[in-house]
Amino acid sequence: MAIVILGGLLSSTVLSLFVLPTLALRFGRFAPGVSRDDEEVR
């Protein structure tokens, strides 16, 4: 039981710290100096 709990904690930590930010930078729309409010006006 402890192995399952620790495995879940470890996998969720890796996902939230490494995988999700990497995917957000890769596939997200991030442009320096442009906010979402600026995109709606254009």
Secondary structure as UniProt FT lines:
FT   HELIX           2..14
FT   HELIX           15..19
FT   HELIX           20..27
FT   TURN            32..33
FT   HELIX           36..41
//
